[in-house]
Amino acid sequence: MLKKQFCRAALLAFLLLWSFDGEAHLCDNVFRQQDKLIVKPENYNLVVKDRLTFKIFLQNNMDRGIAEISLQADSPAFDFQITPARMSIPKDQRAFFEVTMSPHPGVASGNYGVNFRLVGGGREFKRFSLNTGGEAAGPAAGTEPGRTAPAESKASRFQVRAMSTPPQVDGQPGDPAWKGAAVASKFSSRAGGNAVNQTYGLLGYDSSRFYLAVFCRDERPEQIGLRDQVRIWLAGPAGAPVYGVTISAAGSQTTSRIEASGKQSAWSPAGLKQSVSRQKDGWLVECSIPFSDLNLSGPQLVRPWFLRLERFKASGVSEESYWSADASGFNSERGYGQFIMAP
């Protein structure tokens, strides 16, 4: 009897340990992976006059989920409200804290440091600081209203390889020309976290054109219509205009350009090709853009390009998602991913 009771106790202990293996508190194993918790504030230089609300995003790239983590702020010049008070972050998921800052009465405009700490399990996990100022900067060159301008970062580029044979822009999957293409995946939802509806982008180029294919999975393909859209924002090396094209699942197209001054203007790409097709589990758009339509003579090798992909899903359960990933896999809510056109 004693032996049976011991065996039952051992089995129960094993099951309890197993059940908590995938979602951990900030134990030593998690602390050893702290560099894999990516912290991205919406802006590193904050402009605070009366009251300011912004987000601090966290991307969990560790090998397990975090059961509980909280954000603490400290500054002699401001009061803070942070929501949620604490949260969990599953493995490979993105979440955010919303921070509202209010200056103390009598605080003059100026630069003040704000210290933030991520805490869990009674221990400090990570610390970072932001600066604040009293005056807003002017609009940055090459920006769409409400979005961060493209900015170079050597640590956040991936490579797009040249295509020996260009793909046929016919909306049909399976073209072998896409086999070695760079992949843009793991879109983020505007509601927070990973997108529910998966979207995949394929990128390539040749001597005269940039090629892009975007596949949009959909649980209700029979309901796909005009309001289901993909939007592409593309810019050449820093200082170049940002070119935008929106393509619907019905094949309609709109284009625009963001000038270096930040002003939006018309763009009429004479050589842009596109094709849209319905698939059994979603829809596919392929397009190619001549470099000449971007006012460039060629692919501008080894210099950084900027790309942002947005998907608007209207059929079934609606969702807006986007891709703008850096090397860590983090999607900036208002920014761009970077890539290099490699030989």
Secondary structure, 3 states (H helix, E strand, C coil): CHHHHHHHHHHHHHHHHHHCCCEECCCHHHHCCHHHEEEEECCCEEECCCCEEEEEEEEECCCCEEEEEEEEEECCCEEEEEECCCEEECCCCEEEEEEEEEECCCCCCCCEEEEEEEEECCEEEEEEEEEEECCCCCCCCCCCCCCCCCCCCHHHEEEEEECCCCCCCCCCCCCHHHCCCEEECCCEECCCCECCCCEEEEEEECCCEEEEEEEEECCCHHHCCCCCEEEEEEECCCCCCEEEEEEECCCCEEEEEECCCCCEECCCCCCCEEEEEEECCEEEEEEEEEHHHHCCCCCCCCCEEEEEEEEEECCCCCEEEEECECCCCCECCCCCEEEEEEC
